[in-house]
Every structure is written in structure tokens, then in C-alpha cells.
Amino acid sequence: RAGAGLAGMATLGGCSGGSSDEIKVVGIFPLSGFPAADGKEMENGVRLAVEELNAAGGLAGKKLKLVVLDDRDSSTDQIADAFRRAVDVEKPDAIFSGYHIASGPEFDIVAGAGVPYYNQNTQEAWTDRYKKDPKKYGLIFQCDPNDTWYGGGFALWLDKLVKAGKYSPKAKTAALLSGDDPYDKTIADSFEKKIKELGWTFSSERQAFSAGKVSDWGPMLARV
């Protein structure tokens, strides 16, 4: 789907800040902040895709040129700054990213610029936004399931594992550690709801933490 979108941009001429015989792609990842380990893997994936496409002849007869921008800790201001630089300075044909910690401000920026944006932000809040105004957000593509499927899907997988005899717990009990941000809370809530529907109980109260700020998991694990 991403390749088709880029090919369409190439055919139409796009809004590239590069030359007429190339497709300019901007990748925006958290490369120097606390999510840097994930950010580097996001960059590696996009860079590999670009290299493979170019090795196969490019898209619509044009090679892809990748420019990488760093949104550091992926905070609201840092995301907005990176995306404004992308659309105002780099003027790409498309933007790729993985997830952003404080995702949200980038959507109106790319929608206003008319640039295709491929991401893995995986939040139901964002797909709800796209559905409410598809004309405005029609060039934004979320390339993975919503967060509500993460928790509930894991609960289904765990229960099926037990029913298949591949995991035999002493009792159908669970403990839940959850980040205190909206993304993590949505996943935890969906897991808790589904696992209870499947007849499981919780052995302790939910333990909350702040993403990226836990240096020692021992004390928290001891409480569950």
C-alpha cells in the first residue's frame, strides 16, 4: 500500500523538494532520546525498504531518496518541530515513521501539507479522527492494528494457549503492570476486560509506571 501511494506521487509529480527524477522520502524517528533503541530499528526498517525498492528499479522509474529527522524524546513540541521541518524545509513526497510517544500534533501538519504519511501510531483515537474527516486525513495511513487489539488480542492468545494444553498455570490468574499514559492504559484496559470475560481473575491490584522511567523492575514485580 505504501509503495502504491508513493508510486502515485511519483506519477503525479508530488511535492518533492528533490529533483524531478527522484522520490523524496522523509523518515521521522526518536533517535537521540529515551526511545532511541526503538527509533533506530524504525529507521533501519525504512532504510532497508528504500534500499530494496531502489535495487529493484525504484518506483515509477524513479529512485527514492531518504532524509532522516530526529524527534528526540518524541514529545509534543519535538514532534511538531520535526514535522514542520519536514513539510516546510524538506518538502517530501511522503513521510514515514514508527510510533511517537506524544503522537497527535503531526496529523494536522501533514494533512495541511497534503503529504502522504505512513505510521504505526496504533491508537484508536487516531483512526476515529480519520473516520470523522476522511477528506482531510485521506493521505494518512496507519499500518498496524489499533491499540485496543493489543491487550484484548493478547488475552485471547493466552487463554487459547491454556485451552490447547501448551501452558498449564496453577490457576487462571493474572497480574497487570501498565504505563500511566493513555496509550498504555488503553491496552491494559482492553486486556483486563477481555481476560475477565474469559474467566480469569487478578491476583493483585494493577501496578502503574511511567514509560521510560523505570530503572529497576524488582520492587514492582515483588508487589504482584
N, C-alpha and C positions, 0 to 999 in steps of 0.2 A: 504493500500500500504506500509506504514511504517512497519507494522507488518510482511508483506510478505518479505520485504527486510531484516529485522532482522532475520527472520526465516532462510532465505537463508544463511546469515552469520553464523548462528549457525550450520547449516548443513555442511557448508564448513570448519568450524573451525575458520574463521575470522582471525583477527589480535589482539585478545584480550590480554590486559595486566593483565587480571584477570585469574581465574582458568579455567580449561577445562570444568567444569560443569556449567559455568555461561556465560551470555552475558553482556559485559561491555558497558554501555551507558554513554556518557558524555553530559551534558546539559550546554550550554554556554549562559548566560543571563546578562543584565546590572543590577546588584543587589545593587550597592552602589553609583551610580552616579545619575544624574538628571532624567533618565528614570526608576529609581528603582521601582516605583509603577507598571509600566508595566512589568518590569523584574521579579518581584515576581509572578505576575499572569502567566507569561510564565513558570516559574519554577513549580508553582502549577499544571499547566496542564500536564506537562511531568511527574511530580512525581505521579500524580493521575493515569495516563495511565500505568506507570510502576507497581504501586501497584495493579491495576486491572488485568493486564496481569499475574503478579505473583500469584495473588489469584486464577486465572483460570488455573494455572499449568505452566505458563511461555510459552516460545516459543521453539518448537522442543525439549521439555523435559528439557529445561534449564531455570533457573530463571534469571531475569535481575538485574544487579547491577548498580545503578545510582550514578555518580560522578558529582557534580555541580561546575562549574567555573564561576567567575565573570569578565566580561569585563568592569565593572565600567561605564564610560560615553559612552562607545561604540565608541570611536574614532578610527581612522585608526590604530594607533600603539597599542592601547589596544586590539582591535580585533585580530590583528596579534599575539600579545603575548599570548592571551588566546588560540588561535587555535594551535599555535606551542607547547604550553604546553600540549594541549590535545593529539596531534598526537605523540609528542616525548616522553612525560613522562607517560601519562595515557594509551596510546595505545588502544583506544576503538574499539569496533566492529561497533559502529555507533555514530554519533554526532547529537544532536537535538538543535535547537534554535528557538527563535521567530524572531523578526526583529533586525537589528543592524543599529545604526544611520549612520555610515560610511561604510556600507557593501561593500564588494569588495575584500579586501585582503585575506579573508578566503577561497575563491573558489580555488585558485591555491594551497593553503596549503593542503586542504583535497583531491584535485584531485591528487596531488603528492603522498599522503599517501595511496590512494586507499581506503578511508573510506567513507561509505555511510553518506550523510549529508542531513538532513531534516530541512527545514527552511521556514519562512514566510516573506522573504525579499521583495517580491511582486513588484519587479521592472522589467519593460520590458527590460531594458538594460541587466539584468542578463539572462533572458530567451533567448534573442538574442545571448548572449555569449554561452549558452549551445547548441543552434541550430547550431552555426558555428563550433563547435568541440565536437560533441556528444560522440566520443570515449574518449576524455579527461575528460569531465564533466558528463559522463553517470551515476555516482553514486550520483549526486546532485539532490535533489527533492524539488521543490518549491511547497508548499502545499496550496497555495491560488492564487486567480486571480492576474493578473498584475495591477499595479497602474493605467494604462490607463482606466481600467474598473471602478475604484472608482469614479472619477469625472463624467465621461460620464454616468455611471450607476445611480448615484445619480440624475443627471439632468433628465434622463428618468423617474425615480421613482417620482420625484417632479411634472413633467408635467402630469403623469398619475393620480397622486393624485388630481390635479386640474380638469382634464377631468372627473374623477369619481365623482366629487362633494363633495369630502371629505375635501377639502381645498379650500377656496374662497378668494384669495387675491384681493385687490382693483385693482391691475394691475399686469401684468406678468413681474415684475421687480425683480432683484436680486442684492445683494452686495457680494463682494468676498474678504475674508481675506485669505492670503496664506503665508505659510512659505517660506523663501528665499532659501531653499536648493533644489537640483534637484528633490528629491522625491516629496516634497510638490508642487513644481512648475509644475511637470508633471500632478499631479492630478488636480490642478487648471486650467491648460491649457485645459485639456480634458473636464472639467466641462463647462468652458467658451465656447468652440467650440460647444458642444452639446446643451447647453441651448439656444444659439443664433440660432442654426438650428431649434429649436423648437418654435422660435418666441418671446423669452424673450429678454429683454434689461437690461442693468445695470444702477443702479441709481447713481453710483459713481465710481471713479477710484479704481482699485484693491489696497488693503492695504497689505503691506508685513511686515512680522515679522520674528524673528529668533526663531526657535523651542527651547522651554525650557527656554527662556529668557524674557518672558512677565509676569510681576508680577501684572499688572493692565490692564484689557482689556477695561476699561471705555473710555479712550481717543480715542482709535482706533475705538470703536463702535460708538462714537459720530460723527466721520467723515463720517460714512456711513448712 
